[in-house]
Amino acid sequence: MEYPRVDFLYLNEDDMIAAGVKDMAGCIDAMEEMFRLMKAGNYRMGGANGNSHGCMVMFPESSPFPEMPTDGPDRRFMAMPAYLGGKFDMAGMKWYGSNAENKEKGLPRSILMLTLNDKDTGAPVAYMSANILSAYRTGAVPGVGYKYFSKEESKVVGVVGPGVMSKTALAAIMTVRPNIETIKVKGRGKASLEKFIAQAKESYPQADIYAVDTIEEAVRGSDIVSVSTSSPTGNPEDYPYIAEEWIKPGAMISSTAALRFDDDFIINRARTVTDNIMLYEAWEEEMKPDAYNVIPIPAVRVMDLIEEGKMSRDQIDDLGDVILGKIPVHRDENEIVVYSIGGMPVEDIAWGTIVYRNALEKGIGTKLKLWDTPQMI
């Protein structure tokens, strides 16, 4: 970049696809490298603790201002800033607005954009469509977990919640465990369920893919269970539930959203693994008491149990420690791993940086000018 002139690259959704945003194997590799850098401390996210998920704008149930939005399902704005070092060496922020009513307009529930910034000046280097990017990094993060914790001979997958997150989580499963033979899918809406199964059959014709009526059917006999549901928060009794007796010994369960187990199982027999334990500690600090009522991911319930004195900090393992060989991949052959995925802006920075550099190399995107010379300096 030539200063003081500032140019940046704009990448629309088609540009992102052309630049390789759908390369799941590459995205999994990027996430694994990101975890290594995080464990070394070579990153920053928001907040004084450097581990905040982001800053969210939520709306009131009612407002005296007629133009102000009011609360509704998934209605919010959120800013997720981060810096990631190493080979990425990039700062940036994912920004999105979300509203479940978008579907009635033919729009995604959330509309996301990612800005990448020069780490020294703060000048933008790229502004990119981030719906697909975010979806693929969201699948690739559990993909790193599947690579390490699921058995190599895994044959059966259970999918709970056939949405976008499950689509990319399944892509990650099939990338690291290509010999999967059976995929069972539990959904609520007929249309979304049929669409998911049709797309999965087209992508993975080697597998037997079919719908099941209950979460229990999806879980029983499965080597890998992926749970990504949209569920109201506030009352954990409303969260999707998995009973211990349904789970196959040695199975791995990943959760990117609401999921509930019996506390006795979580405290005494499950192995809890997180994508970044400090993210959950930050949530506990920001949301206590009862952070699980607000953020329905299983590891958040574990943090509440630690706060209540029912569990200890050493009962949680961090994926980064496994990747670096500090703790064993498996402590017991038949252990049940519950892997929680909270979602972090460093993931968007990691994959966004690689896609941006691919675009530069291939001449993809539109160069936009911020200014030749800034007028206020």
C-alpha positions as CSV (number, residue, x, y, z in Angstrom):
1,M,0.0,0.0,0.0
2,E,1.3,3.4,-1.0
3,Y,0.6,6.0,1.7
4,P,-1.1,8.4,2.1
5,R,-3.2,7.0,-0.7
6,V,-5.4,4.1,0.6
7,D,-6.9,1.5,-1.6
8,F,-8.7,-1.7,-0.5
9,L,-10.1,-4.7,-2.2
10,Y,-13.8,-5.4,-2.3
11,L,-14.9,-9.0,-2.7
12,N,-18.5,-9.9,-3.3
13,E,-19.9,-13.3,-2.7
14,D,-19.1,-14.6,-6.2
15,D,-15.5,-13.2,-5.8
16,M,-15.2,-15.1,-2.5
17,I,-16.2,-18.4,-4.1
18,A,-13.7,-17.8,-7.0
19,A,-11.0,-17.1,-4.4
20,G,-11.6,-20.5,-2.7
21,V,-13.8,-19.7,0.3
22,K,-15.4,-23.1,-0.1
23,D,-12.1,-25.1,0.3
24,M,-13.0,-27.0,3.4
25,A,-9.7,-28.9,3.7
26,G,-7.8,-25.6,3.4
27,C,-10.1,-24.0,6.0
28,I,-9.6,-26.8,8.4
29,D,-5.8,-26.4,8.0
30,A,-6.2,-22.7,8.6
31,M,-8.2,-23.2,11.8
32,E,-5.6,-25.7,13.1
33,E,-2.8,-23.2,12.6
34,M,-5.0,-20.6,14.3
35,F,-5.4,-22.8,17.4
36,R,-1.6,-23.2,17.6
37,L,-1.2,-19.4,17.5
38,M,-3.9,-18.9,20.1
39,K,-2.3,-21.3,22.5
40,A,1.0,-19.4,22.1
41,G,-1.0,-16.2,22.9
42,N,-0.3,-14.6,19.4
43,Y,-3.8,-13.1,19.1
44,R,-6.2,-10.6,20.6
45,M,-10.0,-10.3,20.6
46,G,-12.2,-7.7,22.1
47,G,-12.5,-6.6,25.7
48,A,-9.9,-6.0,28.5
49,N,-9.4,-9.7,28.7
50,G,-8.6,-10.0,25.0
51,N,-11.0,-13.0,24.7
52,S,-14.5,-11.4,24.2
53,H,-16.7,-12.9,21.5
54,G,-17.7,-9.4,20.5
55,C,-20.0,-6.5,21.3
56,M,-23.7,-7.0,20.7
57,V,-26.5,-4.4,20.2
58,M,-29.8,-5.9,21.3
59,F,-33.2,-4.1,21.2
60,P,-35.9,-3.6,23.9
61,E,-39.2,-5.4,24.0
62,S,-40.9,-2.1,23.4
63,S,-39.7,1.4,22.7
64,P,-41.3,5.0,22.9
65,F,-39.4,5.7,19.6
66,P,-41.5,4.4,16.6
67,E,-38.4,4.1,14.4
68,M,-36.4,2.0,16.8
69,P,-36.4,-1.8,16.2
70,T,-37.9,-4.0,18.9
71,D,-36.7,-7.3,20.2
72,G,-37.4,-10.4,18.1
73,P,-35.9,-13.8,17.3
74,D,-32.2,-13.4,16.5
75,R,-32.7,-9.6,16.1
76,R,-29.4,-7.9,16.9
77,F,-26.2,-6.3,15.5
78,M,-22.8,-7.4,16.5
79,A,-19.2,-6.3,16.0
80,M,-16.4,-9.0,16.4
81,P,-12.9,-7.5,16.2
82,A,-9.6,-9.4,16.4
83,Y,-5.9,-9.6,15.5
84,L,-4.2,-12.9,14.6
85,G,-0.4,-13.1,14.3
86,G,1.9,-15.7,12.7
87,K,1.5,-16.2,9.0
88,F,-1.8,-14.4,9.1
89,D,-0.6,-11.2,10.8
90,M,-3.8,-9.4,10.2
91,A,-6.4,-7.3,12.1
92,G,-10.0,-6.9,11.3
93,M,-13.6,-7.2,12.3
94,K,-16.7,-9.1,11.3
95,W,-19.9,-7.1,11.5
96,Y,-23.4,-8.4,11.1
97,G,-27.0,-7.7,11.5
98,S,-29.4,-10.6,12.2
99,N,-33.2,-11.0,12.1
100,A,-35.1,-14.2,11.8
101,E,-37.8,-12.3,9.7
102,N,-35.2,-11.9,6.9
103,K,-36.2,-15.3,5.6
104,E,-39.6,-13.9,4.6
105,K,-37.7,-11.5,2.3
106,G,-35.6,-14.2,0.8
107,L,-32.6,-13.2,2.8
108,P,-30.3,-15.1,5.1
109,R,-31.1,-14.7,8.8
110,S,-27.7,-12.9,9.3
111,I,-25.9,-10.7,6.7
112,L,-22.2,-10.6,7.4
113,M,-19.3,-8.5,6.2
114,L,-15.6,-8.8,7.1
115,T,-13.1,-5.9,7.1
116,L,-9.4,-6.6,7.1
117,N,-7.1,-3.8,8.3
118,D,-3.4,-3.0,8.2
119,K,-2.2,-3.8,11.7
120,D,-0.1,-0.6,12.0
121,T,-2.2,2.2,10.4
122,G,-5.7,0.6,10.7
123,A,-6.3,1.3,7.1
124,P,-8.7,-1.1,5.3
125,V,-7.0,-3.6,3.0
126,A,-10.2,-5.6,2.2
127,Y,-13.9,-5.5,2.6
128,M,-15.6,-8.8,1.8
129,S,-18.9,-10.7,1.8
130,A,-18.7,-13.0,4.8
131,N,-21.7,-15.3,4.9
132,I,-20.0,-18.2,3.2
133,L,-16.7,-17.4,4.9
134,S,-18.4,-17.5,8.3
135,A,-20.3,-20.7,7.5
136,Y,-17.1,-22.5,6.4
137,R,-15.0,-21.4,9.3
138,T,-17.9,-22.5,11.6
139,G,-17.8,-25.9,10.1
140,A,-14.0,-26.1,10.0
141,V,-13.6,-25.5,13.7
142,P,-15.5,-28.6,14.6
143,G,-13.6,-30.2,11.7
144,V,-10.4,-29.8,13.6
145,G,-12.1,-31.5,16.6
146,Y,-13.4,-34.3,14.3
147,K,-9.8,-34.8,13.0
148,Y,-8.4,-35.3,16.5
149,F,-11.2,-36.9,18.6
150,S,-13.4,-39.0,16.3
151,K,-12.3,-42.5,15.6
152,E,-10.6,-43.1,12.2
153,E,-13.0,-46.0,11.6
154,S,-16.1,-43.9,12.2
155,K,-19.0,-44.9,9.9
156,V,-22.1,-43.3,11.3
157,V,-23.0,-39.6,11.7
158,G,-26.0,-38.1,13.4
159,V,-26.9,-34.5,12.5
160,V,-29.3,-32.5,14.7
161,G,-30.5,-29.3,13.1
162,P,-30.2,-29.3,9.3
163,G,-29.2,-25.7,8.7
164,V,-26.2,-23.9,7.3
165,M,-24.0,-24.7,10.2
166,S,-24.8,-28.4,9.9
167,K,-24.1,-28.3,6.2
168,T,-20.6,-27.1,6.7
169,A,-20.0,-29.3,9.8
170,L,-21.0,-32.3,7.7
171,A,-18.6,-31.1,4.9
172,A,-15.8,-31.0,7.6
173,I,-16.8,-34.5,8.8
174,M,-16.6,-35.9,5.3
175,T,-13.3,-34.2,4.7
176,V,-11.5,-35.7,7.6
177,R,-13.5,-39.0,7.8
178,P,-14.3,-39.8,4.1
179,N,-15.3,-43.4,4.8
180,I,-18.6,-42.4,6.6
181,E,-21.3,-44.7,5.4
182,T,-24.5,-43.5,7.2
183,I,-25.8,-40.0,7.9
184,K,-29.0,-39.6,10.0
185,V,-30.6,-36.2,10.1
186,K,-33.1,-34.8,12.6
187,G,-34.9,-31.6,11.8
188,R,-38.0,-29.7,12.7
189,G,-39.2,-28.2,9.4
190,K,-40.0,-30.5,6.5
191,A,-38.7,-28.1,3.8
192,S,-35.3,-27.5,5.4
193,L,-34.9,-31.2,6.2
194,E,-35.7,-32.3,2.7
195,K,-33.4,-29.7,1.2
196,F,-30.5,-30.7,3.5
197,I,-30.9,-34.3,2.7
198,A,-31.1,-33.7,-1.1
199,Q,-28.0,-31.6,-1.0
200,A,-26.1,-34.1,1.1
201,K,-27.1,-37.0,-1.2
202,E,-25.7,-35.0,-4.2
203,S,-22.5,-34.2,-2.4
204,Y,-21.9,-37.6,-0.7
205,P,-23.5,-40.2,-3.0
206,Q,-21.4,-42.9,-1.3
207,A,-23.4,-42.6,2.0
208,D,-26.9,-43.7,3.0
209,I,-28.6,-40.5,4.1
210,Y,-32.0,-40.4,5.7
211,A,-34.3,-38.5,8.1
212,V,-35.1,-39.6,11.6
213,D,-37.9,-38.5,13.9
214,T,-36.1,-37.9,17.2
215,I,-32.8,-36.7,18.6
216,E,-32.5,-40.1,20.2
217,E,-32.5,-41.9,16.8
218,A,-29.9,-39.4,15.5
219,V,-27.6,-40.1,18.5
220,R,-28.0,-43.9,19.0
221,G,-25.2,-45.8,17.2
222,S,-23.5,-42.7,15.8
223,D,-19.8,-42.3,16.0
224,I,-20.0,-38.5,15.5
225,V,-23.0,-36.3,16.4
226,S,-23.2,-32.8,15.2
227,V,-25.7,-30.5,16.9
228,S,-26.4,-27.0,15.4
229,T,-29.9,-25.9,16.3
230,S,-31.7,-22.6,16.6
231,S,-33.3,-22.5,20.0
232,P,-34.7,-19.8,22.3
233,T,-32.5,-19.0,25.2
234,G,-33.4,-18.3,28.8
235,N,-34.7,-21.6,30.0
236,P,-32.3,-24.6,29.6
237,E,-35.2,-27.0,29.9
238,D,-36.1,-25.9,26.4
239,Y,-32.7,-26.7,24.9
240,P,-32.3,-29.9,22.8
241,Y,-31.5,-32.8,25.2
242,I,-29.3,-35.8,24.8
243,A,-29.4,-38.6,27.4
244,E,-26.2,-40.4,28.3
245,E,-27.7,-43.8,27.6
246,W,-28.3,-42.8,23.9
247,I,-24.6,-42.2,23.3
248,K,-22.3,-44.8,21.8
249,P,-19.1,-45.4,23.9
250,G,-16.2,-43.6,22.3
251,A,-18.5,-41.2,20.3
252,M,-17.8,-37.5,19.8
253,I,-20.5,-34.9,20.0
254,S,-19.9,-31.3,18.7
255,S,-22.2,-28.4,19.5
256,T,-22.2,-25.0,17.9
257,A,-25.5,-24.0,19.6
258,A,-28.0,-25.0,22.2
259,L,-27.5,-28.4,23.8
260,R,-28.3,-29.9,27.2
261,F,-27.1,-33.0,29.1
262,D,-27.7,-34.2,32.6
263,D,-25.3,-32.5,35.0
264,D,-24.3,-35.9,36.5
265,F,-23.0,-37.0,33.1
266,I,-21.2,-33.7,32.5
267,I,-19.6,-33.6,36.0
268,N,-18.6,-37.3,36.3
269,R,-18.2,-39.0,33.0
270,A,-18.1,-36.7,29.9
271,R,-14.9,-35.2,28.6
272,T,-15.5,-31.5,27.9
273,V,-13.3,-29.9,25.3
274,T,-13.5,-26.3,24.2
275,D,-12.2,-24.3,21.2
276,N,-10.8,-21.7,23.6
277,I,-11.4,-22.0,27.3
278,M,-10.7,-18.3,27.9
279,L,-13.6,-17.4,25.7
280,Y,-15.9,-19.3,28.1
281,E,-14.2,-17.7,31.1
282,A,-14.9,-14.3,29.5
283,W,-18.5,-15.2,28.9
284,E,-18.8,-16.4,32.5
285,E,-17.4,-13.1,33.7
286,E,-19.7,-11.0,31.4
287,M,-22.9,-13.0,31.8
288,K,-22.9,-14.4,35.4
289,P,-24.8,-15.7,37.2
290,D,-26.2,-18.5,35.0
291,A,-24.4,-17.7,31.8
292,Y,-25.9,-20.9,30.3
293,N,-29.3,-19.3,30.4
294,V,-28.0,-16.7,27.9
295,I,-25.4,-18.7,25.9
296,P,-26.7,-22.3,25.6
297,I,-23.4,-24.1,24.6
298,P,-22.5,-27.1,26.8
299,A,-19.2,-25.7,28.0
300,V,-20.9,-22.6,29.3
301,R,-23.0,-24.9,31.6
302,V,-19.6,-26.4,32.7
303,M,-18.4,-22.9,33.6
304,D,-21.6,-22.3,35.6
305,L,-21.0,-25.6,37.4
306,I,-17.4,-24.5,38.2
307,E,-18.7,-21.2,39.5
308,E,-21.1,-23.2,41.7
309,G,-18.3,-25.4,43.1
310,K,-19.6,-28.6,41.5
311,M,-16.7,-28.9,39.0
312,S,-13.1,-27.9,38.8
313,R,-11.2,-26.0,36.1
314,D,-9.0,-29.0,35.3
315,Q,-12.2,-30.9,34.1
316,I,-12.1,-28.9,30.9
317,D,-9.6,-29.6,28.1
318,D,-8.7,-27.0,25.5
319,L,-8.3,-28.2,21.9
320,G,-5.1,-26.1,21.5
321,D,-3.4,-28.2,24.2
322,V,-4.3,-31.4,22.4
323,I,-2.9,-30.0,19.1
324,L,0.3,-29.0,20.7
325,G,0.6,-32.4,22.4
326,K,0.4,-31.0,25.9
327,I,-2.4,-33.4,26.8
328,P,-3.4,-36.7,25.2
329,V,-5.8,-36.9,22.3
330,H,-7.7,-39.6,24.2
331,R,-7.6,-40.3,28.0
332,D,-9.8,-43.4,27.6
333,E,-10.7,-45.5,24.6
334,N,-14.4,-45.3,25.2
335,E,-14.6,-41.7,26.5
336,I,-17.4,-39.5,25.2
337,V,-16.1,-36.2,24.0
338,V,-18.4,-33.2,24.2
339,Y,-16.8,-30.5,22.1
340,S,-18.2,-27.0,22.4
341,I,-17.7,-24.4,19.6
342,G,-18.3,-20.8,20.7
343,G,-17.3,-19.0,17.5
344,M,-14.5,-16.4,17.5
345,P,-13.5,-13.5,15.2
346,V,-9.9,-14.8,14.9
347,E,-11.5,-17.6,12.8
348,D,-12.9,-15.1,10.4
349,I,-9.6,-13.2,10.3
350,A,-7.7,-16.4,9.6
351,W,-9.8,-17.7,6.7
352,G,-10.5,-14.2,5.4
353,T,-6.8,-13.4,5.2
354,I,-6.1,-16.6,3.2
355,V,-9.0,-15.9,0.8
356,Y,-8.0,-12.3,0.4
357,R,-4.4,-13.3,-0.5
358,N,-5.8,-15.8,-3.0
359,A,-7.9,-13.1,-4.6
360,L,-4.8,-10.8,-4.9
361,E,-2.8,-13.6,-6.5
362,K,-5.6,-14.4,-9.0
363,G,-6.6,-10.8,-9.7
364,I,-10.1,-11.3,-8.3
365,G,-12.2,-8.5,-6.8
366,T,-12.7,-4.8,-7.2
367,K,-10.2,-2.2,-6.1
368,L,-11.8,0.7,-4.3
369,K,-10.2,4.0,-3.3
370,L,-10.7,5.5,0.2
371,W,-8.7,8.6,-0.7
372,D,-5.6,9.9,-2.6
373,T,-4.8,12.2,0.3
374,P,-6.9,12.5,3.5
375,Q,-8.5,15.9,3.8
376,M,-8.6,15.8,7.6
377,I,-5.2,15.2,9.1
